[in-house]
Amino acid sequence: MNKKYLVRRLLIFPILLTGIISFNPTAHAGFKPRVHRFADEARVFVNAYLVETEKGIVAIDATLTVSDGKALRANLEFLRKPLLAVLLTHGHPDHCNGLAELIGTDGVPVISTVGVDKAMKTYYDAAGEERGRAMLGEEWPKKRIFPSKTLKDGESVIFGGVTFTVHDLGPGESHSDSYWVIEGEEKIAFIGDVVMNRVHAYLADGHSTQWLKNIDRLKTELKDVQRIYPGHGEPGSLEMLDWQKSYLETYREVVKSLASGQPKLTDDAKQKLIAKMEEFLPDKKGELFIAQGADAVAAELAGEQK
């Protein structure tokens, strides 16, 4: 790796935030795994995580761009432990485009649910690759990596003495969402884009009704979780779910009013939607997502009315 590039990326190492997970010291030889958060603050405010176990690193998701994939790899190398596996929460590009750069020549398993694997192959057909390259140019990966191992709902894998259990949510923010749980003295969850914490939501896949149901489901399933790590925005507590639900309900109400039963919004209506959602969340983070989801949600609501 270019030394100058590595030094430049490590100078911004503070964007990798560290937290300690409490585990049974007998079972884990006194080592308390750490969660390192890599936050892309330049484009879509997406998170990837490096879970440091005693024997190595498990990555959760893998960034949007080639450059950020390289930066995530640099942060991995800074920890001086081998990469053991990459676990995916869902198949959107901002969570898996950096896989090739992160993995390099390590040959580690890339693991997801069956549904996430299927959804990725839908997103990354020839047309999807062409659209992505048109948007990001050289920052769009030339090499596409898909999961090498798939799990069913509730199945677990063990790396570095730590058990990671996946839960399949089905359609939601993407065509297939999932979340990963680590249990110890404290229980934590990596929930992907079920929550985009104080970041405008991507709704273009058209599953907002099911997304709301998934949030209600997680309020029960995660009630004993001490720390939640979202796909976008700061980690936090269960209250993030309430915020995300409020955002989605507001978005749907505004689209319903502006669409008047039609499956699409006019350009003028989309501008009004943007203005309303910026009132709800004045922060500009992810604002490009607002208009992108308008027609998908309008069509979804029009179908429900029928």
Helices and strands as residue ranges (DSSP letters): H 3-10, G 13-15, E 16-20, E 34-39, E 47-52, E 57-60, H 66-78, E 83-87, H 93-96, H 99-103, E 110-113, H 114-123, H 126-136, G 137-139, E 149-151, E 156-159, E 162-170, E 177-183, E 187-196, H 208-221, E 227-232, H 239-259, H 267-280, H 288-292, H 294-305
